[in-house]
Amino acid sequence: IGEDKQKGLTYVAEPIGVICGVTPTTNPTSTTIFKAMIAIKTGNPIIFAFHPSAQQSSKYAAKVILEAATKAGAPKDCIQWIEVPSIEATKQLMNHKDIALVLATGGSGMVKSAYSTGKPALGVGPGNVPTYIEKTAHIKRAVNDIIGSKTFDNGMICASEQAAIVDKDIYQEVKKEFEAH
């Protein structure tokens, strides 16, 4: 996929294999779309274990991405999901011998289960995300971006900003911009 002749390096990309995607109930559609896109972009199929409370919305999001991916030439079964979700079905999928990677988003117990599979796993549980506004930042844009991120999906995403740390030189200006919203 690339080369650095000066360093004598050739960069090679290789799919890892079938990915297990575990999604939460708090932000099911955006997480489903994100994980499906990561999988497809890296040339890997993904099988989802949706949270039972969010099965229908997650399934709908997966179908939308699957349709777009297949229209663009991806294999017809590159995105799949468990039809009858349960904790046991999720555990079975995560531990299946043909799963190469687990992408897990949800509660700490579920993330711990993903890490305990003995497979490569990327897990994200509850977050407390700060953001920093440095004194050379474009203040109006920074505040708009923070508000847009925090309010996306009703602010339920664990990666949305929970606190803003502001350089003291611009604090008052940033505060006024937040208050204007």
N, C-alpha and C positions, 0 to 999 in steps of 0.2 A: 504493500500500500504506500510505501514511501522509501526514500533513500537519502542518507546523509553521506555524500561522497567524501567530504572533508574528514569525517570520523570513521569512514569505512563501514557504515552500518546500513543494513537493509531491514526495513520494518515489514513484518509479515503479520497479517490478521488471520485468525483461524477460529471458527465457531467452537464454542465449548460443548454444545450438545443441548439436550432437552432441559429447559428451565422450568422450575416450579415457581409460580407466582402466587403468593398469598397476599390477600388484600383485606383491608379493615372495613368496618361499617361506617366510620366517621368521614372518610373521603373516598368512597368506592370507585366512582367513575374516573376521577382524575388519576388515581393510582393505577387503575386498570389500563387506561390509555397510555400512561407513562411507561409502565412495565412492558406492555405489548410493543410499543415503539422501540424500546431498548432492545428487546429480543429480535424483532424483525431487522432492525438496523444492523445488528451484529451477526445476522445470518443464523439465528437460533430459533427453534420452535419453542413455544411456551404453553404450559398447561396451568390453568388457574384453579385455585381453591378459593372461591369467594367466601366472604363472611355470609353466613346463612341469612342474616337480616338485610343484606344488601344484594342478594342473588340476582334479582331481576334487573336492577339498574346496572350492576356490574356486567351482567350477560349482554345487555343492550349495548353498553360501551364497547365490549369486546367484539360484538358482531359488526359494529360500525367500522372499527379498525380492521377487522378481518376482511370485510368487503373492500375497503380501500386498498389494503395490501394485495389482495388477489387480483384486483383490477390493474395493479402496478406490476404484476408478474410473480408475486410470492406464491408458494405452494398453498393449495386449498385448505389444508389442515394445519397450517402453521400456528394458529391460535386456537386453543381448545380450553374446555373447562369441565369441572365436575358438575354433573347435572343435579345431583342431590347432595348438597353440601352438609358437612358435619365435621366435628373436631376429629373424629376417627378417620374420615376420608382424607382430611388434610394431612394428618400424620402419615397415613399410608402413602399418599402421593409424595410427600417430602422424603420419605425413606425408600421409595421405589428404586430398585437397582439401576434403572435407566435415566434417572434424574441426575444431571451433571452439576446443577447450581440451583440454590434456593434464594429467591428474592422475597423477603418477608417484611411486610409492614403491618403493624398491629400492636396488641398489648405485649407487655414484657414477657409473659408466660409463653406466648406463641413464638416470639422472637427467640427466646431461650431454646424452645423445641427445635427451631430451624438450625440454630448453632450446634445443637446436640446430634445432628444427623450424621456427622462425620464427613459431610460434603462441603465444598465451598458454599458459604452463605453470606448474604448481605442483608442485615436486619436493621429495621428502624422502628423504634418504639416511641413512646411519648416524648415530646421535646419541649424545651424552653429556649427558644431561639432569640438571641439578641441580634441587633443590627447596629452598625456603627456609621455615623455620618461624620466624615472628616471635613475639616475646615475649607478645603478646596472643592467640595462637592457642589453640584448644581442643586441647590436646596429645593426648589419647586419640584424638580424631577425626582429627587430622592424621596421626598415626602409622598408624592403621587405614587411612586413605585411601592413604597412601604404600605400605603393604604390599599393599593390594588392587590398586593400579595396577601395582606391580612384579611381582607374581606372576600377573597376568592373562596368559593365553596363554603360561604358563611363563616370563614375563619376557623374551620374545623381541622385544617391540615396541620399536623404536628410540626411541619417545617415553616409555618407562617410566623412572622415576627411577633414576639411577645413583649419585647422591650426595645427601646431605641437609646443607644448611647451616643451622645452628641458632643462634638468638640466644643469646649467652653467658649471659644471665640465666635461661634455662630449659634449658640444655644437660643438666644432670644429670637433670632430670625426664624429658626426652625420651629420653635414653639408657636410663633405667630402663624406660620404656614400650616401647622397641624390644626390649630384652632380655627383657621379659615375653612377647613373641611367640616 
